[in-house]
Each structure stands twice: as structure tokens, then as C-alpha cells.
């Protein structure tokens, strides 16, 4: 088997760690922009 596709560890449906150091995130890759709305916690971000 080619070492670039050989897996070291896997959490099915979430993440795969390859022998070459590559990490595949299978779930939750979407980016969410910071909110400028004020929340009940009093914490806001403008990043």
C-alpha cells in the first residue's frame, strides 16, 4: 500500500490521520463568520 494513503487512525465519519501527516476532517468543515450581534453573554467578535 502507498504510504500516502495509509491510515494511522480514524474516527469514522469525523477524522482520518494519514501516515504522511495529512489530516482529513470529514465532518464540520464549514466556516461560520463571526457575529456582530450582541448576545446575552455580552461577548461579541468583529474578527
Secondary structure, 3 states (H helix, E strand, C coil): CCCCCCEEEEECCCEEEECCCCEEECCCCCCCCCCCCCCCCCCCCCC
